[in-house]
């Protein structure tokens, strides 16, 4: 019984970590959309420099 609980905790932790990274990507995407166009061009240039 306790082993199942430990496995569940591991699974839950994995899901939380994964969803956190997905949320961060979503927030970055939203930031990118909400940025005015003149700033967007600068962002594209920054991507090119990478």
C-alpha positions as CSV (number, residue, x, y, z in Angstrom):
1,X,0.0,0.0,0.0
2,X,2.7,2.5,0.9
3,X,4.7,1.6,-2.2
4,X,1.7,2.6,-4.3
5,X,1.5,5.9,-2.5
6,X,5.2,6.6,-3.1
7,X,4.8,5.8,-6.8
8,X,1.8,8.1,-6.9
9,X,3.8,10.9,-5.3
10,X,6.6,10.4,-7.8
11,X,4.1,10.5,-10.7
12,X,2.5,13.6,-9.2
13,X,5.8,15.3,-8.9
14,X,6.7,14.5,-12.5
15,X,3.4,15.8,-13.7
16,X,3.8,19.0,-11.7
17,X,7.3,19.6,-13.1
18,X,6.2,18.9,-16.6
19,X,3.2,21.1,-16.4
20,X,5.3,23.9,-14.9
21,X,7.6,23.9,-17.9
22,X,4.6,23.9,-20.2
23,X,3.1,26.9,-18.3
24,X,6.4,28.8,-18.6
25,X,6.4,28.2,-22.3
26,X,2.8,29.3,-22.5
27,X,3.6,32.5,-20.6
28,X,6.6,33.3,-22.8
29,X,4.3,32.7,-25.9
30,X,1.7,35.1,-24.4
31,X,4.3,37.7,-23.6
32,X,5.5,37.4,-27.2
33,X,2.0,37.9,-28.6
34,X,1.2,40.8,-26.2
35,X,4.4,42.7,-27.1
36,X,3.8,45.7,-29.5
37,X,5.0,45.1,-33.0
38,X,8.0,47.5,-32.9
39,X,9.4,45.5,-29.9
40,X,8.6,42.2,-31.7
41,X,11.1,43.0,-34.5
42,X,13.8,43.5,-31.9
43,X,12.9,40.1,-30.4
44,X,13.3,38.5,-33.8
45,X,16.7,40.1,-34.2
46,X,17.7,38.8,-30.8
47,X,16.6,35.3,-31.9
48,X,18.8,35.7,-34.9
49,X,21.8,36.6,-32.8
50,X,21.5,33.4,-30.7
